[in-house]
Amino acid sequence: MAKNVSDSGRVFKNPILEALTRTHIAIPLTLFYGSGLAVLIYAVVHLRMPVMGSIILFLAGAFFFTLVEYLVHRYFYHMEASSASRKRIQYLFHGVHHDHPRDKKRLALPPIMTVLVAIMFIGLFRLLMGLEGYAFGGGFMVGYASYLYIHYAIHIIKPPKNFLNVIWKHHNLHHFVDSEGAFGVSSPFWDHVFRTMPRDRRGIAEKLKSA
């Protein structure tokens, strides 16, 4: 069961390493939205790629991110902690978030990791797809930024009274009902595809109210 605590305390004794585990959400959002849109503009203006084709690739990249988000959350963040080192890695990357889901400064990767991840994925898509990889990668970056924003909002803002309420409820299932299900954050789509919706739905409403 997650703890309703806004400060997760220290995870490293070294002050430099500790500082690198925290970031304001505005930093990765600016970097990822900015890099994603910049790459799309670069593909259309500088590389003179077709506008409509670039937009389609951009949207495809954003959708592809939702699958990567699901897979990383399910198989990396919730890896089997079969050794002390794996348990430590799992806790640093995700376990601390489950213990303290309302810690604002640990709801996103720190800036250094953000830049490295952006460069890695843009380079990967460029290698695999050629010039089209820029537009696709730009969409992927924007998809990631949108995921960060949604995840931050779910933990900090009260559930909205509209269709977006479904996303809030879905992620709360993961945190407060069954951490081995409901791995999608920006969408429950892949949980339905891979049948990882929480199986035990009894008492869910009561558990969510007390979360």
Secondary structure, DSSP 8 states (H G I E B T S, - for coil): -----S----S-SSHHHHHHT---THHHHHHHHHHHHHHHHIIIIIS---HHHHHHHHHHHHHHHHHHHHHHIIIIIT----SHHHHHHHIIIIIHHHH-TT-GGGSS--HHHHHHHHHHHHHHHHHHHTTHHHHHHHHHHHHHHHHHHHHHHHHHS---SSTTHHHHHHHHHHHHT-TTS---SS-SHHHHHTT-S-S--TTHHHHHHT-
